[in-house]
Amino acid sequence: MAQLVKLQDYTSRYQIDLARYPTQFVRLKKNQWDRVKRQWEQGDEVDDWEHIEEEEEMKPRFSFMRKWFVKKEPEETEEVVGEQELLATEDEIPDEETTLTFNPKIVYAPQSLKELRQMFMNQFFHFQLKWASSTLREKSYVDPKFMRDSFLRTALLSLPDTYLVFYYPIIKIKKAPVELAIIIITPTECLCINKLEQEDQAVYVADGDRFWTKKVGKKDSKVLNPFISLNRTEAVLEQLFDSENITMPIRKVLLSRNGYFDYPGTAFNTRLIDKRNYQEWFEQIKRSASPMKHMQIKAAQTLLNQAQITSFNRNIWQNDEEATDDEA
């Protein structure tokens, strides 16, 4: 399951400590899946899967992490510790259960391990959107459209854990916000993806520098040339990577899962993926056994350093929610 590191201009816990949270995310997912699978195989009839309290005796300042993991090796304690704000006393830190835990619920009785895993992963997708838009102290409002975004769901649920996803991140260039295309940083390369998906069976004809023609049946209309966003994203990444001495190939992808491209010739350093070759391409990028690499983390951190953040303090958010409830 790929990791959603940045969603537009939402706050992200990865910006607090990129070295810490990828490992924790993978461990949380694995531990919870192992528990769910074990309970299902043993025939336990429960309405809700709850977290097991950490059995290992830990220092008080780490007690807010206990509900995360079933098992933790002592030497991992230092790895868990991140920014200085996380070293505060437990009383100064918001309830971890409300910010970081994942409690999968049985919404129906799965008849097979495949059904069980699908139910688990669907719920984990929603949890991941919360994970990617909140920290211990802040959270951002998540547009419901991302819950329904089929490509975001497919990418996160299908790609390897070592892939870091920036979904239309908004970064600051000379203090001005700029929205980039979808960026997936793998251990070996950086993929820039621009999605062009409107009506089913639409044909996008590359017949202009500024606009292309979209053909749906007998109806023609104009769409903005999708290469504009791709080229802008590539240029920004090249500038940022060069400034930090990051050597990682940047690959551009123009994607339409439900339509077709009519493009004469070949596009430089860009793959056109449409309905005809989407499955083959996606299966290809899914196959990766490579662990995370230093250059990958450095590239992701460089992007996060320039990212814009729009968020609310959790206390303010909760007070607003309480006021709304009172008015209702």
WONORRA-V668410 format. One record per residue. RES is the residue in three letters. SS is DSSP state (@ for helix, = for strand, . for the rest). PHI is phi in radians with two decimals (none if undefined). Layout:
res=RES ss=SS phi=PHI
res=RES ss=SS phi=PHI
//
This chain:
res=MET ss=. phi=none
res=ALA ss=. phi=-1.13
res=GLN ss== phi=-1.83
res=LEU ss== phi=-1.45
res=VAL ss== phi=-1.42
res=LYS ss== phi=-2.57
res=LEU ss== phi=-2.09
res=GLN ss=. phi=0.83
res=ASP ss=. phi=-1.88
res=TYR ss=. phi=-1.25
res=THR ss=. phi=-1.13
res=SER ss=. phi=-2.53
res=ARG ss=@ phi=-1.15
res=TYR ss=@ phi=-1.15
res=GLN ss=@ phi=-1.27
res=ILE ss=. phi=-1.32
res=ASP ss=. phi=-2.77
res=LEU ss=@ phi=-1.20
res=ALA ss=@ phi=-1.33
res=ARG ss=@ phi=-1.68
res=TYR ss=@ phi=-1.27
res=PRO ss=@ phi=-1.00
res=THR ss=@ phi=-1.16
res=GLN ss=@ phi=-1.13
res=PHE ss=@ phi=-1.07
res=VAL ss=@ phi=-1.12
res=ARG ss=@ phi=-1.15
res=LEU ss=@ phi=-1.05
res=LYS ss=@ phi=-1.07
res=LYS ss=@ phi=-1.14
res=ASN ss=@ phi=-1.09
res=GLN ss=@ phi=-1.20
res=TRP ss=@ phi=-1.15
res=ASP ss=@ phi=-1.04
res=ARG ss=@ phi=-1.16
res=VAL ss=@ phi=-1.06
res=LYS ss=@ phi=-1.09
res=ARG ss=@ phi=-1.12
res=GLN ss=@ phi=-1.12
res=TRP ss=@ phi=-1.15
res=GLU ss=@ phi=-1.16
res=GLN ss=. phi=-1.48
res=GLY ss=. phi=1.33
res=ASP ss=. phi=-1.15
res=GLU ss=. phi=-1.77
res=VAL ss=. phi=-2.30
res=ASP ss=. phi=-1.55
res=ASP ss== phi=-2.64
res=TRP ss=. phi=-1.59
res=GLU ss=. phi=-1.79
res=HIS ss=. phi=-1.27
res=ILE ss=. phi=-1.57
res=GLU ss=. phi=-1.10
res=GLU ss=. phi=-1.09
res=GLU ss=. phi=-1.37
res=GLU ss=. phi=-1.22
res=GLU ss=. phi=-1.27
res=MET ss=. phi=-2.18
res=LYS ss=. phi=-1.14
res=PRO ss=@ phi=-0.95
res=ARG ss=@ phi=-1.20
res=PHE ss=@ phi=-1.80
res=SER ss=@ phi=-1.15
res=PHE ss=@ phi=-1.28
res=MET ss=@ phi=-1.71
res=ARG ss=@ phi=-1.13
res=LYS ss=@ phi=-1.26
res=TRP ss=@ phi=-1.28
res=PHE ss=. phi=-2.18
res=VAL ss=. phi=-1.32
res=LYS ss=. phi=-2.33
res=LYS ss=. phi=-2.57
res=GLU ss=. phi=-1.35
res=PRO ss=@ phi=-0.96
res=GLU ss=@ phi=-1.23
res=GLU ss=@ phi=-1.43
res=THR ss=@ phi=-1.01
res=GLU ss=@ phi=-1.16
res=GLU ss=@ phi=-1.17
res=VAL ss=@ phi=-1.20
res=VAL ss=. phi=-1.25
res=GLY ss=. phi=-2.12
res=GLU ss=. phi=-1.17
res=GLN ss=@ phi=-1.05
res=GLU ss=@ phi=-1.14
res=LEU ss=@ phi=-1.43
res=LEU ss=@ phi=-1.70
res=ALA ss=. phi=-1.24
res=THR ss=. phi=-1.24
res=GLU ss=@ phi=-1.05
res=ASP ss=@ phi=-1.16
res=GLU ss=@ phi=-1.55
res=ILE ss=. phi=-1.91
res=PRO ss=. phi=-0.99
res=ASP ss=. phi=-0.95
res=GLU ss=@ phi=-1.07
res=GLU ss=@ phi=-1.11
res=THR ss=@ phi=-1.51
res=THR ss=. phi=-2.08
res=LEU ss=. phi=-2.24
res=THR ss=. phi=-1.41
res=PHE ss=. phi=-2.26
res=ASN ss=. phi=-2.03
res=PRO ss=. phi=-1.13
res=LYS ss== phi=-2.04
res=ILE ss=. phi=-1.42
res=VAL ss=. phi=-1.67
res=TYR ss=. phi=-2.77
res=ALA ss=. phi=-1.54
res=PRO ss=. phi=-1.16
res=GLN ss=. phi=-1.63
res=SER ss=. phi=-2.57
res=LEU ss=@ phi=-1.10
res=LYS ss=@ phi=-1.12
res=GLU ss=@ phi=-1.12
res=LEU ss=@ phi=-1.05
res=ARG ss=@ phi=-1.14
res=GLN ss=@ phi=-1.10
res=MET ss=@ phi=-1.12
res=PHE ss=@ phi=-1.08
res=MET ss=@ phi=-1.19
res=ASN ss=@ phi=-1.08
res=GLN ss=@ phi=-1.23
res=PHE ss=@ phi=-1.20
res=PHE ss=@ phi=-1.06
res=HIS ss=@ phi=-1.14
res=PHE ss=@ phi=-1.09
res=GLN ss=@ phi=-1.14
res=LEU ss=@ phi=-1.13
res=LYS ss=@ phi=-1.21
res=TRP ss=@ phi=-1.02
res=ALA ss=. phi=-1.48
res=SER ss=. phi=-2.28
res=SER ss== phi=-2.66
res=THR ss=. phi=-2.26
res=LEU ss=. phi=-1.07
res=ARG ss=. phi=-1.99
res=GLU ss== phi=-2.31
res=LYS ss== phi=-2.65
res=SER ss=. phi=-2.09
res=TYR ss=. phi=-1.32
res=VAL ss=. phi=-1.64
res=ASP ss=. phi=-1.09
res=PRO ss=@ phi=-0.98
res=LYS ss=@ phi=-1.07
res=PHE ss=@ phi=-1.26
res=MET ss=. phi=-1.13
res=ARG ss=. phi=-1.73
res=ASP ss=. phi=-1.29
res=SER ss=@ phi=-1.19
res=PHE ss=@ phi=-1.25
res=LEU ss=@ phi=-1.05
res=ARG ss=@ phi=-1.08
res=THR ss=@ phi=-1.09
res=ALA ss=@ phi=-1.12
res=LEU ss=@ phi=-1.18
res=LEU ss=@ phi=-1.38
res=SER ss=@ phi=-1.86
res=LEU ss=. phi=-1.41
res=PRO ss=. phi=-1.11
res=ASP ss=. phi=-1.03
res=THR ss=. phi=-1.48
res=TYR ss=. phi=-1.58
res=LEU ss== phi=-1.90
res=VAL ss== phi=-1.87
res=PHE ss== phi=-1.97
res=TYR ss== phi=-1.74
res=TYR ss=. phi=0.83
res=PRO ss=. phi=-1.16
res=ILE ss== phi=-1.88
res=ILE ss== phi=-2.07
res=LYS ss== phi=-1.75
res=ILE ss== phi=-2.04
res=LYS ss=. phi=0.96
res=LYS ss=. phi=1.25
res=ALA ss== phi=-1.81
res=PRO ss== phi=-1.27
res=VAL ss== phi=-2.31
res=GLU ss== phi=-1.55
res=LEU ss=. phi=-1.73
res=ALA ss=. phi=-1.33
res=ILE ss== phi=-1.18
res=ILE ss== phi=-2.17
res=ILE ss== phi=-2.10
res=ILE ss== phi=-1.69
res=THR ss=. phi=-1.63
res=PRO ss=. phi=-1.09
res=THR ss=. phi=-2.11
res=GLU ss== phi=-2.75
res=CYS ss== phi=-2.02
res=LEU ss== phi=-1.70
res=CYS ss== phi=-1.89
res=ILE ss== phi=-2.15
res=ASN ss== phi=-2.01
res=LYS ss== phi=-1.61
res=LEU ss=. phi=-2.20
res=GLU ss=. phi=-2.36
res=GLN ss=. phi=-2.11
res=GLU ss=. phi=-1.25
res=ASP ss=. phi=-1.08
res=GLN ss=. phi=1.19
res=ALA ss=. phi=-1.19
res=VAL ss== phi=-2.01
res=TYR ss== phi=-1.81
res=VAL ss== phi=-1.76
res=ALA ss=. phi=-1.42
res=ASP ss=. phi=-2.18
res=GLY ss=. phi=-2.92
res=ASP ss=. phi=-1.35
res=ARG ss=. phi=-1.69
res=PHE ss== phi=-2.28
res=TRP ss== phi=-1.91
res=THR ss== phi=-1.74
res=LYS ss== phi=-1.82
res=LYS ss== phi=-1.94
res=VAL ss== phi=-2.21
res=GLY ss=. phi=1.11
res=LYS ss=. phi=-1.73
res=LYS ss== phi=-1.76
res=ASP ss== phi=-1.96
res=SER ss== phi=-2.65
res=LYS ss== phi=-1.80
res=VAL ss== phi=-2.27
res=LEU ss== phi=-1.12
res=ASN ss=. phi=-0.96
res=PRO ss=. phi=-1.18
res=PHE ss=@ phi=-1.21
res=ILE ss=@ phi=-1.06
res=SER ss=@ phi=-1.16
res=LEU ss=@ phi=-1.10
res=ASN ss=@ phi=-1.17
res=ARG ss=@ phi=-1.13
res=THR ss=@ phi=-1.09
res=GLU ss=@ phi=-1.07
res=ALA ss=@ phi=-1.11
res=VAL ss=@ phi=-1.13
res=LEU ss=@ phi=-1.11
res=GLU ss=@ phi=-1.05
res=GLN ss=@ phi=-1.12
res=LEU ss=@ phi=-1.17
res=PHE ss=@ phi=-1.14
res=ASP ss=@ phi=-1.10
res=SER ss=@ phi=-1.19
res=GLU ss=. phi=-1.94
res=ASN ss=. phi=0.99
res=ILE ss=. phi=-1.65
res=THR ss=. phi=-1.86
res=MET ss=. phi=-2.60
res=PRO ss== phi=-1.11
res=ILE ss== phi=-1.90
res=ARG ss== phi=-1.97
res=LYS ss== phi=-1.76
res=VAL ss== phi=-2.35
res=LEU ss== phi=-1.79
res=LEU ss== phi=-2.13
res=SER ss=. phi=-2.54
res=ARG ss=. phi=-1.37
res=ASN ss=. phi=-2.08
res=GLY ss=. phi=-2.42
res=TYR ss== phi=-2.38
res=PHE ss== phi=-1.88
res=ASP ss== phi=-2.00
res=TYR ss=. phi=-2.19
res=PRO ss=. phi=-1.26
res=GLY ss=. phi=1.34
res=THR ss=. phi=-2.20
res=ALA ss=. phi=-1.69
res=PHE ss=. phi=-1.14
res=ASN ss=. phi=0.94
res=THR ss== phi=-2.39
res=ARG ss== phi=-1.75
res=LEU ss== phi=-1.70
res=ILE ss== phi=-1.99
res=ASP ss=. phi=-2.18
res=LYS ss=. phi=-1.04
res=ARG ss=. phi=-1.31
res=ASN ss=. phi=-2.27
res=TYR ss=@ phi=-1.10
res=GLN ss=@ phi=-1.03
res=GLU ss=@ phi=-1.10
res=TRP ss=@ phi=-1.13
res=PHE ss=@ phi=-1.17
res=GLU ss=@ phi=-1.10
res=GLN ss=@ phi=-1.16
res=ILE ss=@ phi=-1.34
res=LYS ss=@ phi=-1.26
res=ARG ss=. phi=-1.43
res=SER ss=. phi=-2.66
res=ALA ss=. phi=-1.93
res=SER ss=. phi=-1.40
res=PRO ss=. phi=-1.30
res=MET ss=. phi=-1.07
res=LYS ss=. phi=-2.14
res=HIS ss=@ phi=-1.01
res=MET ss=@ phi=-1.14
res=GLN ss=@ phi=-1.12
res=ILE ss=@ phi=-1.10
res=LYS ss=@ phi=-1.12
res=ALA ss=@ phi=-1.13
res=ALA ss=@ phi=-1.11
res=GLN ss=@ phi=-1.12
res=THR ss=@ phi=-1.08
res=LEU ss=@ phi=-1.16
res=LEU ss=@ phi=-1.10
res=ASN ss=@ phi=-1.10
res=GLN ss=@ phi=-1.77
res=ALA ss== phi=-1.31
res=GLN ss=. phi=-1.47
res=ILE ss=. phi=-2.22
res=THR ss=. phi=-2.14
res=SER ss=. phi=-2.65
res=PHE ss== phi=-2.20
res=ASN ss== phi=-1.14
res=ARG ss=@ phi=-1.00
res=ASN ss=@ phi=-1.09
res=ILE ss=@ phi=-1.12
res=TRP ss=@ phi=-1.05
res=GLN ss=@ phi=-1.15
res=ASN ss=@ phi=-1.14
res=ASP ss=@ phi=-1.12
res=GLU ss=@ phi=-1.13
res=GLU ss=@ phi=-1.15
res=ALA ss=@ phi=-1.14
res=THR ss=@ phi=-1.11
res=ASP ss=@ phi=-1.11
res=ASP ss=@ phi=-1.16
res=GLU ss=@ phi=-1.16
res=ALA ss=. phi=-1.22
//
